[in-house]
Amino acid sequence: MLINAHDHFNFYKDLESGLNTIEKNKIITLVNSMTFEEYLELKNKHSKNPLIKIGLGIHPWKVDENTNLLLLIEEIKNCDFIGEIGLDFYWDKRSEMYSKQKIIFNEFLSLADGNKKVVNIHTKGAEREVLNFLKQYNLKTPIIHWYSGDLSLIDEYLSIGAYFTIGPDAGYSKKTDAIINILPINRILTETDGPTSIEWVNGIYAESDYIKNILKYISNIKKNKSFRFRRTNL
């Protein structure tokens, strides 16, 4: 069973083709939303597909002064997982929104803790801040998406039960190689972050079956011919 632990359906040029690839390869796919409206659309279209798990989240790039979670509270009780949520102090240049990002992220974590939901987390440029927030809660399986921060923080993340996704830059980033070497196999998940993220890394538009390339690369680094990941119960 293959797992794509972080995907975005709105990044597909041809979603029907992408869905066929998921079905053909039996890929358990964690589809993240960036807004509440996107979540509702994903839920309406894909909730009956057993291979697709739909995350309810507000991406830090989408947080603004009007963002609040009141409309989400009832939906969170029934969603498959919470994501994509987190902090971004690197790509998001709206420094005036950083404090609001923190407020919304903390509220999501509180809801996740109360409802025992898996969280799928963006950390870019705010890795220490995210970790400090996570330490305040007893969360079910925090998934750290495409980590690229300080390697010295990884052990602290592992100590609170975090899993890390390895994505399209496997084989293209020395830091990602180092992260793969540091992580125990049973804390590694694979992700594509959507086809355009693969294209951004290596210039090739690819779908979820690119996970096989990532798995092969991780396997070579770990010097194992094959290995299995523990399936996360969502």
Helices and strands as residue ranges (DSSP letters): E 2-7, G 9-11, H 15-25, E 27-31, H 36-46, E 52-56, G 60-62, G 70-72, H 73-78, E 81-86, G 95-97, H 98-115, E 118-122, H 127-134, E 140-144, G 151-153, H 154-159, E 163-166, H 174-182, G 185-187, E 188-190, H 195-202, G 208-210, H 211-222
